[in-house]
Amino acid sequence: MIKVDVLVTNKNWNKYIKNPNIYLVKRLKKVQKEISLIRKNNINFTLLLSGEQEIKKLNKKFRKKNKSTDVLSFPSHEKKILLKLLKKKNYLYLGDIIINLTKIIKLSKTQDFMTVFDKIWIHGLVHLLGYRHKSNKDFLVMQKIENKIIKSFK
């Protein structure tokens, strides 16, 4: 089973998602069915719903990039270690995802807000599961996983 702890530090999120906890619990039930790694284990992660300035500060502090971004992911474990731990433990904390409301609003001018939100937090979750997109091949693997999850929401 997968669980999320949602923290909202930018109150403007309430205009777009009334109760993010309830929304994400419903989505995570579908994610659980798509990813066997999650289905078999008790997994938890944190999702921080932030704004432009907060994510910019975090990006500068942890990635040395003085700019805002749409999502930041801070995995607790590298993929190899994660897989080993999941074989030994019944519970595992995956890490943290931070999402920038301002970027989602900009992206949602051409797409539905919730569709953009889903794509971004799923991208962050896939990072927490140990996937990276340093090469085109890695990007395509991540994209395939993300698309499979997104399709399950429809």
Buried (B, 14 or more C-beta within 10 A) or exposed (E): EBEBEBEBEBEEBEEBBEEBBEBBBEBBEBBBEBBEBBEEBEBBBBBBBBBBEBBBEBBEEEEEEEEBBBBBBBBBBEEEEBEEBBEEEEEBBBBBBBBBBBBBBEBBEEEEBBBBBBBBBBBBBBBBBBBBBEEEEEEEBBBEBBEEBBEBBE
